[in-house]
Amino acid sequence: MNRNENNSTFDCVVIGGTTLLIRCAEILSDRGHRIKGLFSSDPLIVRWGLEKGIDVFDPASIEKFFEENSVDYLFSVVNERILSSKILASPRRLAINYHDAPLPRYAGTHATSWALLNREREHGVSWHIA
């Protein structure tokens, strides 16, 4: 098991979809962090999680999960669901969200498409505390 530089690991859950979620989960796992659950209805994520031996849950069950479990972090990656303040406050440390554009300029959905339509010369993504 690989460990991160300060030799500390954490427990987390990941909610969302697409291959970006898989890559983020792989990085977490490769660094020795424990993924206690994947919350996704994306068939690709469900299949990948089951192949890796990670518990996979319906995203609608995340509140119930937090009533029965505790983790350090929640990572929301390409997640189209709005998470309640109760869910966002559930991790011991932080809930962290990925957004596919600079915030606050391109908040909302289809942000990359809006940037292309606006002929932006630069574009980026945002990771922020949710």
N, C-alpha and C positions, 0 to 999 in steps of 0.2 A: 504494500500500500504506500503510495506516495504521500508525503506530508507537505504542507506549505511551509514557508521559511521559518515562521516562529513556532512550528510544531504544534499548532492548535488546530483542532477541527471543530466543525459544528454540524448540527442537525438542521435540515431544511426541507421545505416542500417547494415544488415548482408547479405553476399553473399556466396554461396557455396552449400554444400549438406551433406547428411548422418545424422545419429542420433547425431553425435557430434555437428553439427550446432544447432539442436534442444535443446540439453542440454545447450549449451552456451547461446542461446536465452532465455531459461527458467531462467537461473541464472541472466541475465541482467534484465529481466522482474520482477523477484522476488525481485530484489534490487531497483525497482522503476524506472529504466531507460526506456525511451520510444523508442520502435523499430518502426521507421517510414516506414520501408519496408524490406521485405525479397526478395532477388533476387536469384531465383533457378529454375531449370528445373527438379529437383528431385521431383517426384510425392509425396513422403513421406513428404517433406518440404512444398510443395504447400498445401497439405491436412491439415497438422498441422497448418500452418499459417492461413489458412481460418477458421479453427475451433477456433483459438484463437483470431480472429478478427483483424489480422495483414494484412496490404496490402501486396500482393504478386505480384512480377513483373518478367517478363522475364529478365534474366541476360543481354541480349543484350540492354536493355533499361536503363541501369544504368547511362550512360552519360547524356541522356535526363533528367533523374530524377534529377541529380545534377544541370542541367541548370535551373530547376524550384524549387528546394528545397535545404535547408541547414540543415546539421546535424553536431554534434560534432565529431562523430567517424564513421568509416567504419571498420567493422570486416569481414575479409575474412577467412572462416573456411571450410577446405576441398574443396577449390575452384580450379578447374582445368583451369580456364580462366586467361589469362594474362591481367591484368588491366593496362590501359594506365597511363602515368604520369599525365595526366590531371585529371583522375578519382582519382588517389592516392592523388592528391593535393586538391581535392574538400572538404573534411571534414574540419570544423573549427579547430579541434585539431589534430587528427591523423588518419591514416589508419594503421590498425594492422592486420598482417597475421599469421595464424597458419600453421606450416609445420610439417609433421609427422616424423621428424628426426632431429638430431643435425645438425646445420649449422656451417660452410660451408661444412663439410665433406660429408654429404648426401643431397646435393642440387639436385633438379630435381624430376622426378616422380619415383614411386615404391621404395621409399627410404627404407621402412621397409623390403621389399623383398631383397634388396641389403645387408642390415645389416644382415639378416638371412643367406644369401648365404656366406657372409664374416665371419660368425660365431662370430659376435660381442658378447662380454660378457655383455655389457651394451648398452642400447639404450635409447633414449629420444625423446622429441618433442621440437620445438622452437616456441615461440611467438616473433615476431619481428615487428618493425616499417617498413612498406612497403614503 
